[in-house]
Amino acid sequence: MKQLAVSALVGLISISAWAGSLDPIMQRKNGDKPVSPATITPIQPILMNNETAQEPEEFEPEAPGALETLAAFDQAYQMATGEDTQSQNMFSQVADISGCQRETCKVWIDVAMNERPQHAYVYIDGKLTYTLLASSAGPGYATKKWDAHPNGPFYSGYYMSKKFPGASWHGLGDMPYAMFYYGGFAIHGTPSIGALGRPASHGCVRIDPTKAAVINPIVRAAGPANVWFSVQGARIQPTGAPLLLSQTGEQQQQQQVQQN
């Protein structure tokens, strides 16, 4: 079973851009395997030219079969690495607003999509610790709004959905340190450093991978119940009640019922 899981993992992430066929041996020379953040030599990421850089073919949260792909990846990843990705609630349709909220949580990440440039504000133990450039969905895509505990899974370093030359950040794929908050929507690092600050993703929220490498282990150590993600329009001030999810009426009704 473990051998099958490893094969499934390789099959999901090893795609040859130039030949259009699966070739795990060729891809592994570019670091196409799980790597512990502790083994990575801290180096400055290469800035990609905004006009000419090829955008990573990252995971599309609302593509057909996206959740099934994520679930298969998660199962194979856990079996291959022995890592708990805390993915028990990854298919939950209801936002969990119980327990700590926003700055009362160990980690609160507030993504202000309406700002130009776009920012993610990271609070740790109630204090604003990082102000990061961020990227939400570009033209033709949409970012899921959220204001609740994340549903997971969380990956300690490595995550990629499609692999081709130039799409990987130091061998960790095109979505390093991915922290999923709802379905296929995640906050993650990106090799497209030059695009940060403006809408550019396929639906996820991108941040600087060097900062994601620092924030991710704190999120994983705290666990979903002690972490809060706000992905909204305007920046949220560090006081006040949680906002409703700005999504479908059915989802808003579900949250209103839960609040009552």
C-alpha positions in Angstrom: 0.0 0.0 0.0 2.8 2.4 0.8 4.5 1.7 -2.5 1.2 2.4 -4.3 0.8 5.7 -2.3 4.3 6.8 -3.4 3.5 6.0 -7.0 0.3 8.0 -6.7 2.1 10.9 -5.3 4.7 10.9 -8.1 2.0 10.5 -10.7 0.1 13.5 -9.4 3.1 15.9 -9.4 5.5 14.7 -12.1 4.4 16.2 -15.4 6.9 16.8 -18.2 6.3 20.2 -19.8 8.3 19.6 -22.9 7.3 16.0 -23.7 3.7 16.0 -22.3 4.2 12.7 -20.6 4.8 11.4 -17.1 8.4 11.0 -16.3 9.2 10.9 -12.6 12.9 10.1 -13.1 13.5 13.2 -15.2 11.5 15.4 -12.8 13.3 14.2 -9.7 16.5 15.9 -10.8 14.7 19.2 -10.2 13.9 18.2 -6.6 10.5 16.7 -7.2 10.1 15.1 -3.8 9.2 16.1 -0.2 11.9 18.2 1.5 12.1 19.3 5.1 12.3 23.1 5.4 15.2 22.6 7.8 17.3 21.1 5.0 16.9 24.1 2.7 19.8 26.6 2.5 18.3 30.0 3.1 18.9 31.9 -0.2 17.3 34.9 -1.8 14.6 33.9 -4.3 15.2 35.0 -7.9 12.9 37.8 -8.8 10.8 37.0 -11.9 10.2 39.6 -14.6 6.5 40.6 -14.5 6.2 40.8 -18.2 8.1 37.8 -19.4 8.0 35.3 -16.6 6.0 32.1 -17.3 3.3 31.8 -14.6 3.2 28.6 -12.7 0.4 26.2 -13.7 -0.7 26.1 -10.1 -3.6 24.1 -8.6 -7.0 25.6 -9.7 -9.4 25.3 -6.7 -12.6 25.3 -8.8 -11.5 23.1 -11.7 -13.4 19.9 -12.3 -12.2 17.2 -9.9 -10.0 19.6 -8.0 -11.1 18.4 -4.5 -10.7 14.7 -5.6 -7.1 15.6 -6.8 -6.3 17.3 -3.5 -7.7 14.4 -1.5 -5.7 11.8 -3.4 -2.5 14.0 -3.1 -3.1 14.4 0.6 -3.5 10.7 1.2 -0.5 9.8 -0.8 1.6 12.6 0.8 0.8 11.4 4.3 1.6 7.8 3.5 4.8 8.7 1.7 6.1 11.1 4.4 4.4 10.0 7.6 3.4 13.6 8.1 0.0 14.6 9.6 -1.3 17.3 7.3 -4.3 18.0 9.6 -6.7 17.4 6.8 -9.6 16.0 8.8 -12.0 18.9 7.9 -10.8 19.6 4.4 -14.3 18.9 2.9 -16.3 20.9 5.5 -18.9 23.2 4.0 -19.5 25.2 7.2 -17.1 27.8 8.6 -15.9 27.0 12.1 -16.2 30.3 14.1 -16.1 28.7 17.6 -13.3 29.2 20.1 -10.6 31.8 19.5 -11.3 34.5 16.9 -8.9 36.6 14.9 -6.3 38.2 17.2 -7.2 36.0 20.1 -5.9 33.0 18.1 -2.2 32.0 18.0 -2.1 33.0 14.3 -4.4 35.4 12.4 -3.7 36.1 8.7 -5.8 38.9 7.3 -5.7 39.2 3.5 -6.9 42.6 2.2 -7.8 41.9 -1.5 -9.1 45.4 -2.2 -5.8 47.1 -1.3 -3.4 48.1 -4.1 -0.9 46.8 -3.7 -2.5 43.8 -2.0 -1.3 42.8 1.5 -1.5 39.9 4.0 -1.2 41.0 7.6 0.1 38.3 9.9 -0.7 38.5 13.6 1.1 36.1 16.0 0.0 36.0 19.6 -2.1 39.1 19.0 0.7 41.2 17.6 1.1 42.4 14.0 4.3 40.5 13.1 4.5 40.6 9.3 3.0 42.8 6.6 3.4 41.0 3.3 2.7 41.6 -0.3 0.0 39.2 -1.5 -1.8 38.1 -4.7 -5.4 37.0 -5.0 -7.1 35.6 -8.1 -6.2 37.2 -11.4 -8.6 37.8 -14.3 -10.8 34.8 -15.1 -10.4 33.3 -11.6 -12.0 33.9 -8.1 -10.6 33.8 -4.6 -12.9 32.3 -1.9 -13.7 34.8 0.8 -13.3 33.5 4.3 -13.4 34.6 7.9 -13.0 31.6 10.1 -10.6 28.8 11.2 -8.9 27.1 8.2 -10.0 23.6 7.3 -6.6 22.3 6.1 -4.6 20.5 5.0 -1.3 22.1 5.8 2.0 21.0 4.1 5.3 21.5 5.8 7.1 22.5 2.7 6.5 20.6 -0.5 3.4 21.0 -2.6 2.8 21.2 -6.3 0.0 20.3 -8.7 1.9 20.5 -12.0 5.7 20.5 -12.6 7.7 22.0 -15.3 11.1 23.8 -15.5 10.9 27.2 -13.8 7.8 26.5 -11.8 9.5 25.1 -8.7 10.8 27.2 -5.8 14.0 25.5 -4.5 12.5 22.1 -5.3 9.4 22.7 -3.3 7.0 23.1 -6.2 4.9 26.0 -7.3 2.9 26.2 -4.1 5.4 25.8 -1.3 4.2 25.8 2.4 0.5 25.5 1.3 -2.0 26.1 4.0 -5.5 25.3 2.7 -8.4 27.1 4.3 -11.4 25.9 2.3 -11.6 23.2 -0.3 -8.9 23.8 -2.8 -8.2 27.4 -1.7 -4.9 28.0 0.1 -2.5 30.6 1.3 0.9 29.6 0.0 4.3 30.7 -1.2 5.0 31.3 -4.8 8.0 31.4 -7.2 6.3 34.4 -8.9 7.8 36.9 -6.5 7.5 39.7 -9.0 3.8 39.4 -9.3 3.1 39.8 -5.6 0.9 42.9 -4.7 -1.6 42.5 -7.6 -4.2 39.9 -8.5 -2.4 37.1 -10.3 -3.2 33.7 -8.9 -5.6 30.9 -10.0 -7.7 31.5 -6.9 -5.4 30.9 -4.0 -3.6 33.6 -2.0 0.1 33.9 -2.8 2.7 35.3 -0.4 6.5 35.5 -0.3 7.8 31.9 0.1 10.6 32.9 2.6 7.9 34.3 4.9 5.6 31.3 4.3 8.4 29.1 5.4 8.4 30.9 8.8 4.6 31.2 9.2 3.8 27.6 8.1 5.4 25.7 11.0 3.7 28.1 13.5 0.3 27.4 11.9 0.9 23.6 11.9 2.0 23.6 15.5 -1.0 25.6 16.6 -3.5 23.6 14.6 -6.7 24.8 12.9 -8.6 25.5 16.1 -5.9 28.1 17.1 -5.5 29.7 13.7 -7.8 32.2 11.9 -7.7 33.2 8.2 -9.6 36.3 7.0 -9.7 36.6 3.2 -11.9 39.6 2.6 -11.9 42.9 0.7 -10.8 45.6 3.0 -8.3 45.1 5.8 -10.0 44.1 9.1 -9.1 46.0 12.2 -7.9 43.8 15.1 -11.2 44.2 17.0 -14.9 43.3 16.3 -17.1 40.3 15.5 -16.3 37.9 12.6 -17.8 38.8 9.2 -20.2 36.6 7.4 -18.7 34.7 4.4 -19.4 36.7 1.3 -20.5 33.8 -0.7 -23.8 32.1 -1.5 -26.9 32.7 0.4 -27.0 29.1 1.5 -23.5 29.4 3.1 -24.5 32.6 4.8 -27.6 31.0 6.2 -25.5 28.0 7.5 -23.2 30.4 9.3 -26.0 32.5 10.7 -27.6 29.3 12.1 -24.3 28.3 13.7 -23.9 31.7 15.3 -27.4 31.6 16.7 
